[in-house]
Amino acid sequence: MSSERPELSAYVSELERAAESLRSGAVEGEEAAALVERCAELAGRITASLEAEARGVSAELPLDESAEQERLL
């Protein structure tokens, strides 16, 4: 992750730690369920942040490049 987006780096690090905990079997039952919910929350935050950034970049493109970017999506 870029140093320009420290919050995303923090989210990704937390997701990686959570995934490792889940894979290792270190957590069970309700604790594992809560960890999975936290992962979903973090993934949502990452998605929202990246989508907002993409919209900002798209708004900065000249009209013809912006239309091409939309076509590609």
Summary of the structure (lengths in Angstrom):
residues: 73
radius of gyration: 16.9
end to end distance: 22.4
largest distance: 52.3
contacts: 160
relative contact order: 0.11
helix: 84%
strand: 0%
